[in-house]
Amino acid sequence: MEPKNDAAVSCKQIETTREGWAEASKDIAEAGDDALLVGEFANSSDAELSW
């Protein structure tokens, strides 16, 4: 949707959601640039989980 002349106009989606993400993530991993930017962290309910 986009505004046009004070109306909401529905437009055809140009690309598929997340199109190309799988290939991009492989390229990042192959380049060795896939380190976490934010370290791992626990959630408040982790103690209640069982695996």
N, C-alpha and C positions, 0 to 999 in steps of 0.2 A: 504494500500500500504506500502511496505517496500523496501528499497534499497537492491539489491543483484547483485553483479558483475556488477556494473555500470548500472543497469537497474531497473526500477520500477516494482515490482512484486505485483500483486493483490492477497490478501489473504482473505479467508473466515472470516467473522466477528465472533468472538468467543462468544460474548454475545450481547443481545439486548441493545440498548442505554437506559440508565437510569434504567436498570433492577434492581429491588429491592429497588429503591428509595422510593416508597410509603410506604413499610413496614418499612424501616429505619427511615423515618420521623415520623411514628406513634410511634416507639420505643423511639425516642428522646423526643417526646411530652409527652409520658407516664412517662418518667424519669424526666420530669420537666426541661429539659435542652434545651428548645426551645426559650430562650430569644434572642432578637435582639442583634447582636454584634455591629452593627452600628445603631445609632438612626435614626428615620424617618427624611427625609429631603424633602424639596419642590423642584419642578422643575420650571424653569423660566417661563413656559407657564401655570402654574396652575391657574392663575387669569383668563385666557381665557376659562377655562373648565366650563361646566355647567352639573350638574348631575340631 
